[in-house]
Amino acid sequence: MSIILIMLLVVVTIVLALTPGIGILALIPLAVALLVGVWIALTFSARTTPARVVRRTRRAELLGPGGPDDPDRHN
């Protein structure tokens, strides 16, 4: 899916670059395509599955009665 997105952005870049008068606008989809490519490369190089990231997430400490800011918490 991401390869299709990158290819679509490259095609839009080429079309805008070849259109007289708006060639400078070709930099926008080109920059987006490069950012998506870098994001995908970083994702693959991390070698971490989404499930592993979720398992490593710490539980939230909610404020309120009995929370970390409650002075009577341990009474």
N, C-alpha and C positions, 0 to 999 in steps of 0.2 A: 504494500500500500504506500509506503513512504517513497519507494522508488518511482512510483507513478506520479506522486506529488512533485518530486524533484524534476522529473522529465517534463511535466507540465509547466513548471516554472521556467525551465530552460527554453522551452518552445516559446513561451510568452516573451522571454527576454530577447530571443532572436527576432521575433515579429516586431517588437517595439524598437529594436536597434535598427531594423531595416526600414522603418517608417520614417519618411522625411519630416523633420521638425520636432519629433518627440523621442529622439534617440537617447536623450539623457534619462528618460523614465525607465529605460531598460536596466538601470542600476538597481532599482527597487526589487523586482523579482529575482534578479541575480543575487542580491544580498540575502534575500529570504532563502533561496535555494542553497546558498553556501551555509547559512546558519542551520538549516534543517540537516544538511549533510554532516556538519560537525556534531550536531546533537545526536544523530544516529551513530556516528563513530564512537562518541563518548559512551553511549548506552551499551554498545557491543563490547567496548573495552573494559567496562566496569565488571563484567562477569557476575552480576548480581541479579537474581530473579526478583520480580515484583513481590512474590510471597516472602522471600527472605527479608526484604526491606520492611514489610509489614510486621514480621515477627520481631524485628529489632527495635521497633518503635516503642518508646516508653509510654506507660499509662499516664494520663493527665491527672494532676492533682487539682481537684476542683475546690474553689473557694466556697465558704459558707459554713454552716454548723458542722463541726467535726473536721473541718479542712485545715490546711497548714497555717492559716492565719487566725484560727480560733484559740483564744487564750485558755479556754476551759476544755480543751481537747483531751487531755490526759487525766482529767479528774473523774 
